[in-house]
């Protein structure tokens, strides 16, 4: 038995290069490009609006009878961080409350409140996210338009639904004196 083992001899590496494996029949496909992921929002509202050069905040609520009260409270907290000490808080709260009530009354399942500031002005915009055939969104409530610090206001139909907005002076205009 020992003779059979000796006949094989020691293993020696071949003196020629080993054969390379044959090429694959089907070439390897490069990875397919993945579609760009849509930015996710904490509020559930898709991030379509990009605001640059100013502070902004988006708040979202279910369109129910408590939405206006919740929106006014959360909007006041958000704007308080922006340091506008001369902002008329009563006018601001009444604006948010009135615009959100209008958006809820116009229909839809949710309402979003968009806040932004620039140059001592604060924009409050509400959307009801209801895109239907109706182009008439109505107007901004008269009690909002009549507020002393509301510099401008309006309503329009957007691709995201019906929108109502008001621009408030964070530095209130002096009251006119009669006399």
C-alpha positions in Angstrom: 0.0 0.0 0.0 2.8 2.4 0.7 4.0 2.0 -2.9 0.7 3.2 -4.3 0.9 6.4 -2.2 4.5 7.1 -3.3 3.7 6.6 -7.0 1.5 9.7 -7.0 4.3 11.9 -5.7 4.1 15.3 -4.1 1.6 17.8 -5.3 3.3 20.4 -7.4 1.6 23.6 -8.8 1.1 23.5 -12.5 3.7 25.3 -14.6 1.1 26.9 -16.8 -1.7 29.3 -15.8 -5.0 27.7 -14.9 -7.9 28.0 -17.2 -10.2 31.0 -16.6 -13.9 30.3 -16.3 -15.9 30.7 -19.4 -17.8 34.1 -19.7 -21.3 34.3 -18.5 -24.0 33.7 -21.1 -26.0 36.7 -20.0 -24.0 39.8 -18.9 -24.6 41.1 -15.4 -27.2 43.9 -15.4 -26.2 47.2 -13.7 -28.6 48.2 -10.9 -31.7 50.0 -12.1 -32.0 53.6 -11.0 -34.4 54.0 -8.1 -37.0 56.8 -8.3 -36.2 59.7 -6.1 -37.9 59.4 -2.8 -40.4 62.1 -2.0 -39.5 64.0 1.1 -41.6 62.9 4.0 -43.2 65.3 6.3 -43.7 64.9 10.0 -47.1 66.6 9.7 -48.3 64.3 7.0 -48.6 67.2 4.5 -46.4 66.6 1.5 -43.5 69.0 1.3 -44.2 70.7 -2.0 -43.7 74.3 -0.9 -40.1 75.4 -0.5 -39.5 78.5 1.5 -36.0 80.0 1.3 -34.6 82.9 3.2 -37.3 83.1 5.9 -38.7 81.1 8.8 -41.7 78.9 8.1 -43.8 76.3 9.8 -46.5 73.9 8.6 -49.2 72.6 11.0 -51.7 69.9 10.0 -55.1 69.1 11.5 -58.1 66.9 10.9 -60.9 69.1 9.6 -63.2 69.0 12.6 -64.9 71.6 14.8 -61.8 71.7 17.1 -59.3 72.4 14.4 -59.5 76.2 14.6 -58.8 76.2 18.4 -55.9 73.8 18.1 -54.5 75.6 15.1 -54.6 79.0 16.8 -52.8 77.6 19.9 -50.1 75.8 18.0 -49.5 78.7 15.6 -49.1 81.1 18.5 -46.4 78.8 20.0 -44.6 78.6 16.6 -44.6 82.3 16.0 -43.6 83.1 19.6 -40.2 81.5 18.8 -39.7 84.0 16.0 -39.4 87.0 18.4 -42.0 89.5 17.2 -42.7 91.2 20.5 -45.0 93.9 18.9 -47.2 91.4 17.1 -50.8 91.9 18.1 -51.6 88.4 19.5 -55.3 89.0 19.5 -55.3 89.8 15.8 -53.0 86.9 15.0 -55.2 84.3 17.0 -58.4 85.7 15.4 -56.8 85.5 11.9 -55.7 81.8 12.4 -59.1 80.9 13.9 -61.1 82.6 11.2 -59.1 81.2 8.3 -59.1 77.6 9.7 -62.9 77.8 10.3 -63.4 78.9 6.7 -61.2 76.0 5.4 -63.1 73.5 7.5 -66.5 74.8 6.4 -65.4 74.5 2.7 -64.9 70.7 3.2 -62.1 68.3 3.1 -60.7 65.8 5.5 -57.7 67.8 6.7 -56.6 71.4 7.0 -53.0 72.7 7.0 -51.8 76.0 8.3 -48.7 77.5 6.7 -46.8 80.2 8.6 -43.9 82.3 7.3 -42.3 85.6 8.3 -40.2 88.2 6.5 -39.5 91.9 7.1 -41.8 92.2 10.1 -44.7 90.6 8.3 -46.3 87.2 9.1 -48.1 85.2 6.5 -50.9 82.9 7.6 -52.3 80.6 4.9 -54.8 77.7 5.3 -55.4 74.9 2.8 -58.3 72.5 2.9 -56.6 70.0 0.5 -59.8 69.5 -1.4 -59.2 69.7 -5.1 -62.6 69.6 -6.9 -64.1 71.2 -9.8 -65.3 74.2 -7.8 -63.3 77.3 -8.5 -65.2 79.6 -6.2 -63.5 79.4 -2.8 -65.4 82.3 -1.4 -63.6 85.1 0.4 -61.6 85.7 3.6 -64.0 86.2 6.5 -64.9 89.9 7.0 -63.8 89.7 10.7 -60.3 88.8 9.5 -60.1 91.3 6.7 -61.2 94.1 9.1 -58.4 93.4 11.7 -56.1 96.4 12.3 -52.9 94.5 11.6 -54.0 92.6 8.5 -52.1 94.3 5.7 -53.5 92.1 2.9 -55.7 89.0 2.5 -57.2 86.8 -0.2 -58.3 83.4 -1.3 -57.5 81.2 -4.3 -57.7 77.7 -5.7 -54.3 75.9 -5.7 -53.2 72.4 -6.9 -53.3 71.4 -3.3 -56.9 72.6 -2.7 -58.6 75.8 -1.7 -56.4 78.4 0.1 -57.2 81.4 2.3 -54.4 83.7 3.4 -53.7 86.9 5.4 -50.5 89.0 5.8 -50.2 90.6 9.2 -47.9 93.4 10.2 -45.7 92.3 13.1 -45.1 96.0 13.8 -48.6 97.3 14.1 -49.5 100.5 12.3 -50.5 103.4 14.6 -54.2 103.9 15.1 -55.7 106.9 13.4 -57.1 109.5 15.7 -60.4 111.0 14.8 -60.7 114.7 15.7 
